[in-house]
Amino acid sequence: MTTTPDRFLSQKEVMAHTSLSRMTIYRMRQTGEFPSPVYLNKKRTRVAWRESELLQWMQSRVAANY
């Protein structure tokens, strides 16, 4: 079995995939309702999300509606 390596998604990509605004993502992160980003530099100014975590979150949202 071959696994696809995880990739990082930028905030713009996350917003496009989820249709959520930047502020909604921020608020949901604060309450633990949304995956936390990975910080890409020491100053924590560059963030990205693991694609696998975002896909899992999206699947959980679909499952919650059934």
N, CA, C and O atoms as a MOPAC input file, in Angstrom:
PM7 MOZYME 1SCF
protein

 N      0.84500 1    -1.18200 1     0.00000 1
 C      0.00000 1     0.00000 1     0.00000 1
 C      0.88900 1     1.24400 1     0.00000 1
 O      1.80800 1     1.35300 1     0.81100 1
 N      0.61900 1     2.15800 1    -0.89000 1
 C      1.38100 1     3.39100 1    -0.98800 1
 C      0.57500 1     4.52300 1    -0.37400 1
 O     -0.61800 1     4.66200 1    -0.64300 1
 N      1.22300 1     5.32400 1     0.44300 1
 C      0.54600 1     6.47000 1     1.03100 1
 C      1.05700 1     7.74600 1     0.38900 1
 O      2.23500 1     7.86500 1     0.05300 1
 N      0.16400 1     8.68300 1     0.22800 1
 C      0.52400 1     9.98100 1    -0.32200 1
 C      1.08300 1    10.83100 1     0.80300 1
 O      0.47300 1    10.90500 1     1.87000 1
 N      2.21500 1    11.47000 1     0.59900 1
 C      2.76100 1    12.31700 1     1.66000 1
 C      1.82300 1    13.49400 1     1.95100 1
 O      1.17800 1    14.04000 1     1.05600 1
 N      1.77300 1    13.85500 1     3.20800 1
 C      0.96800 1    15.00300 1     3.61500 1
 C      1.55100 1    16.25600 1     2.99200 1
 O      2.76300 1    16.35000 1     2.80000 1
 N      0.70600 1    17.21100 1     2.67800 1
 C      1.21900 1    18.48700 1     2.19600 1
 C      0.61800 1    19.60200 1     3.02300 1
 O     -0.42300 1    19.43900 1     3.65900 1
 N      1.29000 1    20.73200 1     3.00300 1
 C      0.82700 1    21.89900 1     3.74100 1
 C     -0.08800 1    22.72900 1     2.85400 1
 O      0.16200 1    22.88700 1     1.65900 1
 N     -1.14600 1    23.25600 1     3.45000 1
 C     -2.06600 1    24.14400 1     2.74900 1
 C     -1.98000 1    25.52800 1     3.37600 1
 O     -1.96800 1    25.66900 1     4.59900 1
 N     -1.92200 1    26.53000 1     2.53900 1
 C     -1.89200 1    27.90600 1     3.02600 1
 C     -3.27000 1    28.30100 1     3.53600 1
 O     -4.25700 1    27.60000 1     3.31200 1
 N     -3.31800 1    29.42000 1     4.21800 1
 C     -4.60100 1    29.89400 1     4.73800 1
 C     -5.57600 1    30.16200 1     3.59200 1
 O     -6.76700 1    29.87600 1     3.71500 1
 N     -5.08900 1    30.69800 1     2.49500 1
 C     -5.96000 1    30.94900 1     1.34300 1
 C     -6.53000 1    29.64800 1     0.78900 1
 O     -7.70200 1    29.58700 1     0.41600 1
 N     -5.70100 1    28.60900 1     0.73800 1
 C     -6.18000 1    27.31600 1     0.26400 1
 C     -7.21500 1    26.73200 1     1.22100 1
 O     -8.22000 1    26.16900 1     0.78600 1
 N     -6.97100 1    26.86600 1     2.51600 1
 C     -7.91400 1    26.37200 1     3.51900 1
 C     -9.23800 1    27.11600 1     3.38700 1
 O    -10.30500 1    26.50400 1     3.44900 1
 N     -9.17700 1    28.41100 1     3.20900 1
 C    -10.38800 1    29.20600 1     3.04200 1
 C    -11.15200 1    28.76900 1     1.79300 1
 O    -12.38000 1    28.69700 1     1.81700 1
 N    -10.44600 1    28.48000 1     0.71300 1
 C    -11.09200 1    28.04000 1    -0.52600 1
 C    -11.72300 1    26.66200 1    -0.37000 1
 O    -12.82800 1    26.43000 1    -0.85900 1
 N    -11.03300 1    25.74700 1     0.30600 1
 C    -11.54600 1    24.38500 1     0.49300 1
 C    -12.76600 1    24.34500 1     1.41100 1
 O    -13.68000 1    23.55000 1     1.19500 1
 N    -12.78300 1    25.19600 1     2.42600 1
 C    -13.83300 1    25.12500 1     3.44400 1
 C    -14.93900 1    26.16400 1     3.25800 1
 O    -16.01100 1    26.02900 1     3.84900 1
 N    -14.70300 1    27.17600 1     2.46200 1
 C    -15.62900 1    28.30600 1     2.29700 1
 C    -15.81300 1    29.09000 1     3.59500 1
 O    -16.83000 1    29.75500 1     3.78600 1
 N    -14.82400 1    29.00800 1     4.48400 1
 C    -14.86000 1    29.77000 1     5.73100 1
 C    -13.98900 1    31.01300 1     5.59300 1
 O    -12.99600 1    31.00900 1     4.86500 1
 N    -14.36700 1    32.06500 1     6.29100 1
 C    -13.56400 1    33.28000 1     6.28400 1
 C    -12.36500 1    33.11400 1     7.21600 1
 O    -12.32000 1    32.19300 1     8.03200 1
 N    -11.42200 1    33.99700 1     7.08500 1
 C    -10.23700 1    34.00000 1     7.94000 1
 C    -10.63700 1    34.13400 1     9.41800 1
 O    -10.08600 1    33.44900 1    10.27900 1
 N    -11.58500 1    35.00500 1     9.69500 1
 C    -12.00800 1    35.23900 1    11.07200 1
 C    -12.74700 1    34.02600 1    11.63500 1
 O    -12.56900 1    33.69000 1    12.80600 1
 N    -13.55900 1    33.37500 1    10.83700 1
 C    -14.26600 1    32.17500 1    11.29600 1
 C    -13.27400 1    31.06900 1    11.62400 1
 O    -13.41500 1    30.38700 1    12.64000 1
 N    -12.27900 1    30.88800 1    10.77800 1
 C    -11.23800 1    29.89300 1    11.04100 1
 C    -10.53100 1    30.23100 1    12.35400 1
 O    -10.29300 1    29.34400 1    13.17300 1
 N    -10.19900 1    31.49000 1    12.55600 1
 C     -9.53100 1    31.92800 1    13.78500 1
 C    -10.38300 1    31.60700 1    15.01100 1
 O     -9.89000 1    31.03600 1    15.98400 1
 N    -11.66800 1    31.97900 1    14.95900 1
 C    -12.56100 1    31.74300 1    16.09500 1
 C    -12.71600 1    30.24800 1    16.37400 1
 O    -12.71200 1    29.82600 1    17.53100 1
 N    -12.85100 1    29.45800 1    15.32700 1
 C    -13.02200 1    28.01500 1    15.50000 1
 C    -11.74300 1    27.37600 1    16.04300 1
 O    -11.80900 1    26.41500 1    16.80900 1
 N    -10.59000 1    27.90000 1    15.65500 1
 C     -9.31900 1    27.41500 1    16.22300 1
 C     -9.26900 1    27.68900 1    17.71800 1
 O     -8.82500 1    26.84500 1    18.49700 1
 N     -9.72400 1    28.86300 1    18.11200 1
 C     -9.67600 1    29.25100 1    19.52400 1
 C    -10.53900 1    28.34600 1    20.40400 1
 O    -10.21800 1    28.11600 1    21.57000 1
 N    -11.63400 1    27.83300 1    19.83800 1
 C    -12.54200 1    26.98600 1    20.61500 1
 C    -12.24700 1    25.50100 1    20.42300 1
 O    -12.92300 1    24.65600 1    21.01100 1
 N    -11.25200 1    25.17600 1    19.61200 1
 C    -10.89300 1    23.78400 1    19.38200 1
 C    -11.75600 1    23.08000 1    18.35500 1
 O    -11.69700 1    21.85700 1    18.22500 1
 N    -12.55900 1    23.84100 1    17.62200 1
 C    -13.44900 1    23.26300 1    16.61100 1
 C    -12.78200 1    23.08500 1    15.25300 1
 O    -13.37800 1    22.50400 1    14.34600 1
 N    -11.57300 1    23.56800 1    15.10200 1
 C    -10.88700 1    23.53100 1    13.80700 1
 C     -9.44100 1    23.12100 1    14.04800 1
 O     -8.86300 1    23.47900 1    15.07500 1
 N     -8.85200 1    22.38000 1    13.12400 1
 C     -7.45900 1    21.94500 1    13.31600 1
 C     -6.50200 1    23.12100 1    13.50500 1
 O     -6.67000 1    24.18400 1    12.90800 1
 N     -5.51900 1    22.90800 1    14.33100 1
 C     -4.49200 1    23.93500 1    14.55600 1
 C     -3.49100 1    23.91300 1    13.40700 1
 O     -3.23600 1    22.86000 1    12.82400 1
 N     -2.92800 1    25.06100 1    13.08300 1
 C     -1.93800 1    25.10300 1    12.01800 1
 C     -0.55800 1    24.67400 1    12.52000 1
 O     -0.30800 1    24.54600 1    13.71900 1
 N      0.30200 1    24.46500 1    11.56400 1
 C      1.71500 1    24.20300 1    11.82900 1
 C      2.43100 1    25.51800 1    11.59000 1
 O      2.19500 1    26.17700 1    10.57700 1
 N      3.30100 1    25.90800 1    12.50400 1
 C      4.05500 1    27.14400 1    12.32000 1
 C      5.31500 1    26.83900 1    11.52900 1
 O      6.08400 1    25.94900 1    11.89200 1
 N      5.52500 1    27.57100 1    10.45800 1
 C      6.61400 1    27.28600 1     9.53300 1
 C      7.89000 1    28.06900 1     9.81400 1
 O      8.92800 1    27.80000 1     9.21000 1
 N      7.82200 1    29.02700 1    10.72000 1
 C      9.04000 1    29.74900 1    11.09900 1
 C      9.03800 1    30.04200 1    12.59200 1
 O      8.01300 1    29.88800 1    13.25500 1
 N     10.15900 1    30.45600 1    13.11200 1
 C     10.31000 1    30.67100 1    14.55300 1
 C      9.42900 1    31.79600 1    15.08000 1
 O      8.97600 1    31.74400 1    16.22300 1
 N      9.18300 1    32.80300 1    14.26500 1
 C      8.38400 1    33.94200 1    14.71500 1
 C      6.88200 1    33.65100 1    14.68000 1
 O      6.07300 1    34.48400 1    15.09000 1
 N      6.51800 1    32.47100 1    14.19100 1
 C      5.12300 1    32.03500 1    14.11400 1
 C      4.27700 1    32.94200 1    13.23700 1
 O      3.08100 1    33.11200 1    13.47600 1
 N      4.90000 1    33.52300 1    12.22300 1
 C      4.17000 1    34.39400 1    11.32000 1
 C      3.70100 1    33.65600 1    10.06900 1
 O      2.77600 1    34.10800 1     9.39500 1
 N      4.32400 1    32.53900 1     9.75900 1
 C      3.93800 1    31.73400 1     8.58900 1
 C      3.29000 1    30.45500 1     9.09600 1
 O      3.91500 1    29.66700 1     9.80600 1
 N      2.03200 1    30.25900 1     8.72300 1
 C      1.31800 1    29.07500 1     9.16400 1
 C      0.79100 1    28.29400 1     7.97000 1
 O      0.59900 1    28.83900 1     6.88300 1
 N      0.56200 1    27.00900 1     8.19800 1
 C     -0.03500 1    26.15100 1     7.19000 1
 C     -0.76800 1    25.03100 1     7.91100 1
 O     -0.49500 1    24.74200 1     9.07600 1
 N     -1.69300 1    24.40800 1     7.21100 1
 C     -2.43900 1    23.29100 1     7.77200 1
 C     -2.05700 1    22.02200 1     7.04200 1
 O     -1.79500 1    22.04300 1     5.84000 1
 N     -2.02600 1    20.90600 1     7.77700 1
 C     -1.79100 1    19.60700 1     7.15600 1
 C     -3.05200 1    19.23000 1     6.38600 1
 O     -4.16000 1    19.26900 1     6.91900 1
 N     -2.86100 1    18.87000 1     5.14400 1
 C     -3.99700 1    18.51600 1     4.30100 1
 C     -4.79400 1    17.35700 1     4.91700 1
 O     -6.02500 1    17.37300 1     4.89000 1
 N     -4.10900 1    16.36800 1     5.46300 1
 C     -4.80000 1    15.20700 1     6.03700 1
 C     -5.70700 1    15.61500 1     7.19600 1
 O     -6.81400 1    15.09200 1     7.32100 1
 N     -5.25800 1    16.53800 1     8.04400 1
 C     -6.07900 1    16.99000 1     9.17500 1
 C     -7.28900 1    17.77500 1     8.69200 1
 O     -8.38200 1    17.65100 1     9.24500 1
 N     -7.08700 1    18.58400 1     7.65600 1
 C     -8.19700 1    19.35700 1     7.11800 1
 C     -9.23700 1    18.42500 1     6.49000 1
 O    -10.43800 1    18.62000 1     6.68300 1
 N     -8.78800 1    17.42300 1     5.74800 1
 C     -9.71700 1    16.47300 1     5.13900 1
 C    -10.48700 1    15.69400 1     6.19800 1
 O    -11.68400 1    15.45100 1     6.04500 1
 N     -9.80900 1    15.30500 1     7.26300 1
 C    -10.47100 1    14.61900 1     8.37200 1
 C    -11.54100 1    15.50400 1     8.99700 1
 O    -12.64700 1    15.04800 1     9.28700 1
 N    -11.20800 1    16.75700 1     9.19800 1
 C    -12.15100 1    17.70600 1     9.78100 1
 C    -13.36500 1    17.85300 1     8.86900 1
 O    -14.50100 1    17.85000 1     9.34200 1
 N    -13.13000 1    17.98200 1     7.56300 1
 C    -14.22300 1    18.12300 1     6.60200 1
 C    -15.11900 1    16.88500 1     6.62100 1
 O    -16.34300 1    17.01200 1     6.58300 1
 N    -14.53000 1    15.70000 1     6.67900 1
 C    -15.31800 1    14.46500 1     6.72700 1
 C    -16.14100 1    14.39200 1     8.00100 1
 O    -17.27500 1    13.91300 1     7.97900 1
 N    -15.58200 1    14.86200 1     9.11200 1
 C    -16.33200 1    14.83900 1    10.37400 1
 C    -17.52900 1    15.77700 1    10.30800 1
 O    -18.57500 1    15.49500 1    10.89200 1
 N    -17.37900 1    16.88400 1     9.60100 1
 C    -18.48900 1    17.83600 1     9.46100 1
 C    -19.61200 1    17.22500 1     8.63600 1
 O    -20.78900 1    17.40600 1     8.95100 1
 N    -19.24800 1    16.49800 1     7.57500 1
 C    -20.25900 1    15.83400 1     6.73900 1
 C    -20.95900 1    14.74800 1     7.55400 1
 O    -22.18500 1    14.63500 1     7.52400 1
 N    -20.17500 1    13.95300 1     8.27900 1
 C    -20.74300 1    12.87200 1     9.08400 1
 C    -21.68900 1    13.40800 1    10.16000 1
 O    -22.68000 1    12.75600 1    10.48900 1
 N    -21.39600 1    14.57700 1    10.70500 1
 C    -22.22200 1    15.15400 1    11.76200 1
 C    -23.59900 1    15.57300 1    11.23800 1
 O    -24.54000 1    15.73800 1    12.01400 1
 N    -23.70800 1    15.74200 1     9.92800 1
 C    -24.97500 1    16.16900 1     9.32800 1
 C    -25.85400 1    15.00500 1     8.89500 1
 O    -26.92700 1    15.22200 1     8.33100 1
 N    -25.42600 1    13.78900 1     9.14500 1
 C    -26.22100 1    12.60700 1     8.76400 1
 C    -26.72800 1    11.88200 1     9.96000 1
 O    -27.41200 1    10.86800 1     9.82300 1

